[in-house]
Amino acid sequence: MGSVSQRDFFLYSCMREYMKANSIQLFDGSVSYGVEYANLSAEELSSLHKAAVVFTQGIRAPDYSDREHGLPAVFVLCQEESEKYPN
């Protein structure tokens, strides 16, 4: 297993929090993986997680009735936002 950077942990948290906020069944364990393999303090992990929660609140909810344009590009948005953090 590799090392998990701040950027990675933010991305993992962002995706997870979007799923939780929109009642999408959780299917990924990357946050737990990140906690286990990151060389970050508890304070850093908590701060990154809080930042991810705040960021995901600004992503619109999926609109499943619009098959063509109803799904926001969550992974892309989270990945772009994660660029703020060291790799």
C-alpha positions as CSV (number, residue, x, y, z in Angstrom):
1,M,0.0,0.0,0.0
2,G,1.2,3.5,-0.8
3,S,1.3,6.7,1.1
4,V,-1.8,9.0,1.2
5,S,-1.2,12.7,0.7
6,Q,-3.4,15.6,1.8
7,R,-4.6,15.9,-1.8
8,D,-5.6,12.2,-1.8
9,F,-7.4,12.4,1.5
10,F,-9.4,15.5,0.5
11,L,-10.5,13.7,-2.7
12,Y,-11.5,10.6,-0.8
13,S,-13.4,12.6,1.8
14,C,-15.1,14.8,-0.9
15,M,-16.5,11.8,-2.8
16,R,-17.7,10.1,0.4
17,E,-19.4,13.2,1.8
18,Y,-21.2,13.9,-1.5
19,M,-22.6,10.3,-1.4
20,K,-23.7,10.7,2.2
21,A,-25.2,14.2,1.6
22,N,-27.3,12.9,-1.3
23,S,-28.3,9.6,0.2
24,I,-26.2,7.6,-2.2
25,Q,-25.3,4.2,-0.8
26,L,-21.7,4.2,0.2
27,F,-19.7,1.9,-1.9
28,D,-16.1,3.0,-1.4
29,G,-13.7,2.7,1.6
30,S,-11.0,5.1,0.5
31,V,-11.5,7.4,3.6
32,S,-10.7,4.5,5.9
33,Y,-7.8,3.5,3.7
34,G,-6.6,7.1,3.9
35,V,-6.7,7.2,7.6
36,E,-4.8,4.0,7.8
37,Y,-2.0,4.9,5.3
38,A,-1.7,8.7,5.6
39,N,1.3,10.1,7.4
40,L,-0.9,13.0,8.6
41,S,-1.9,14.1,12.1
42,A,-5.4,13.7,13.4
43,E,-5.8,17.4,13.2
44,E,-4.7,17.5,9.6
45,L,-7.1,14.6,8.7
46,S,-10.0,16.4,10.6
47,S,-9.2,19.7,8.8
48,L,-9.2,18.1,5.4
49,H,-12.4,16.2,6.1
50,K,-14.1,19.4,7.2
51,A,-13.0,21.2,4.1
52,A,-14.4,18.4,2.0
53,V,-17.7,18.6,3.8
54,V,-17.9,22.3,3.1
55,F,-16.9,21.9,-0.5
56,T,-19.5,19.2,-1.2
57,Q,-22.3,21.3,0.1
58,G,-21.7,23.5,-2.9
59,I,-22.2,20.7,-5.4
60,R,-25.7,20.3,-6.7
61,A,-27.6,17.2,-5.9
62,P,-28.1,14.7,-8.7
63,D,-31.3,15.0,-10.7
64,Y,-32.1,11.4,-11.8
65,S,-35.0,12.5,-13.9
66,D,-32.6,14.3,-16.3
67,R,-30.8,11.4,-17.9
68,E,-28.6,13.6,-20.1
69,H,-27.5,16.4,-17.8
70,G,-28.7,15.4,-14.3
71,L,-25.5,14.2,-12.8
72,P,-22.9,16.7,-11.7
73,A,-19.2,15.9,-12.4
74,V,-18.5,15.1,-8.7
75,F,-15.2,13.3,-9.2
76,V,-13.9,16.1,-11.5
77,L,-15.0,18.8,-9.1
78,C,-13.5,17.1,-6.1
79,Q,-10.3,16.4,-8.0
80,E,-9.9,20.0,-9.1
81,E,-10.5,21.2,-5.6
82,S,-8.0,18.7,-4.2
83,E,-5.3,20.5,-6.2
84,K,-5.2,23.1,-3.4
85,Y,-3.5,20.6,-1.2
86,P,0.1,19.1,-1.2
87,N,0.6,15.8,-3.0
